[in-house]
């Protein structure tokens, strides 16, 4: 089992996952498939997507020995499927490497000429989602400042029962600020627009 100090130690390292496109005719692809050939290696690989871990933690999750984990970790690392993301220390002061996935997703392609284009497209998608996420945080920050500035003015609050029916504008403001987080709403709308644009482009 993993020691108490491993469990409570604050983790700062995270897996730096990026898309990886493999040509089925390349030796690199053979190495990847060989590394994932056994049930244990695939189980170990899957658990690192849930959370990076040290060999002893991985052994606990996969119900296997630490020695077996070291064997599969070595193969997965040689195939560049996982990578060290942090170093922690055991109760005895020994360094323990924390491993995480190196790629996500992994795509196999049969056409050698398509591989660079797919890699570029996947990179663009991930970059685009990252930019939308950053913009969503900015929208959330701006909305919270706006809500603070209008606090007490009842602009964003539901109408009083003595005032009469709620106007469409007031209802929309109440829905955006009270029911749904503005940043989340902005992110979902952008993803929806991109999805529709992609479908129209394919047609």
N, C-alpha and C positions, 0 to 999 in steps of 0.2 A: 504493500500500500504506500501511497505518497505520504510523506511526513507532514506534520502539522505546519512546520515553517514553510513548506512548499505551498500549502493550501492557503495560508493567510497572507503570504507575500504579495504585495501589490504588483499586478501585471501591467506593464506599460507597452510591451511589444505586441504588434498585431501583424497578421499575415498580409503581405503586400500582393494581393491577387491581381492578375492581369490575364487577358485572353491569350490563348496559345493555339495556334493552328498547325496541325501536323499533316504532312504529306505521307500517305500510306506506303509510298515506295522508298521512304528515307529510313536509314538505319536508326535514327533518333526515335522513330515511331515504334520500331521493333523493341527498343530498350524500354519504352513506356509500357507497351503491351506485356512484355515479360515481367516488368516490375509489378503489374497489376494482375498477374495470372492466378495467384492464389486467393482463396476466400479471406484469409487473415490479412493479407496486404490491402485488399479492397476495404475490409472493415476498418483497418487502421487509417486508411486514407480518408474514408467517410467521416470518421470521428473527429479528424482535424479540421473539417469544415464547420463542425459544431463549435469547437473551441480548440485553439492551439494547446499543446500540452508537452510535458516532459515524458521521457520513455516510461517512467514508473506510473505516471498518470494514464498514459495510453494503455499500458498493460492492464490497469484496473478496469478501464472502460471496455476493453476488448476481451477481458477474461483470459489472458494469456501470460506467459512469463516475460520478464524484462529482457532476458536473453533473446527470446524470439522477436520481441519488438525491435531490439537493436539490429537484428538481421534484416528485417523488412524496412526499417527506417533507412538503413544504408542503401538498399536497393532503390527505394523511392527517391532518396536524395541524389543518387547517381543518375537517375532518369529525369532529374530536375522537376519532380512532381511535388516535393516538399522542400522546405528550406528552414534554417534556423531563424527565429524571429526575436529571440531574447535569451538571456542567461539568468538563471536564478540560482540560489544556494540552498543546499540541503541542511538538515539539522547539524550535520558533522562539518559543515563548511565547504562541502564539495560543490563544484560548479555543475549545474544541470542545464542542458540545452533545451529550450522550448521550441518545438517545431510547429509549423503551420503550412497550409497549402501554398504552392508557388504560382498556381495558375487557376483561373476560373473565368469562363468555361474552357474546356479542352475540346477542340473540334478536329475531326479526321476528314480529310478531303482526298479524293482520288485523282483530281486534275491538278497537276503540278502548277499550271499557269494561274489557277484560281486562288491558290493559297495566299499570295501577297495581297490580293484584292479583298479576300475575306478578312484577313488580319487587319487591314486598314479600315474596313467597314465596322468591324467589331470595336476597334479602338475609337472610331468616331462616335459610335453609339454610347460607349461608356463615358467618353468625354462629355458628350451632350447631356447625359443624365446627371453627371457631376455638376455641370454648369447650372442645370435646372434646379438641382438641389441647393446649390449656393444661392441662387436667385430667390428660392423659396424661403431660405433663412432670412434674407434681406427683407422680403415682403412681410414675414412674420414680425421682424424687428420693427419695421415701419408701422405696421398695424397696431402693435402694442403701444408704441409711442403715441399714435393717434388716439387710441382708446384712453391712455392716461391723460392726454391733453383735453379730452372731451368729458372726462369723469365729472359727474355732478351736474352735467348739462342735460342729462336724460336723452341725449341724441341717440345713444346706442341701446338704451333700456327699452323694454316692452312698454307700450302705452298704458297709462293708468286706466283702470276700468271705468273711471268717471269721465274720461276725456272723449271716449267714443271709439270707433273702429280704428285699427292700426292701418296706416297707409302702406302702400306697396314698398316704398323706399325704406320706411322704418322696419318693416318685416324683413327685407333683404339684409339690412344692416345688423339686425338682431341675429339672423341666421348665420351670417358670416362671422360675427365676432363672438357670439355666445354658443352656437351649436357646433360649428366647424372651425378649426384653426385656419386662419387666412393662408398661412404658408402651406399647409397640407392641401387646401383647396386649389391654390395656385399650381402646386406640383402636379396634382391629379389632372387639372385642366390642360397643362402643357403636355403631359404624357398622352392624354386623349387626342389632342390636336396632332401630335407627332404620329400616333398610330393611324389616325385617319389619313394623314398625308402619305404615309407609307403604303397604305392600301390603295389609295388613288394612283400613286406612282406605279405600283405593280400592274394595275389594270391598263 
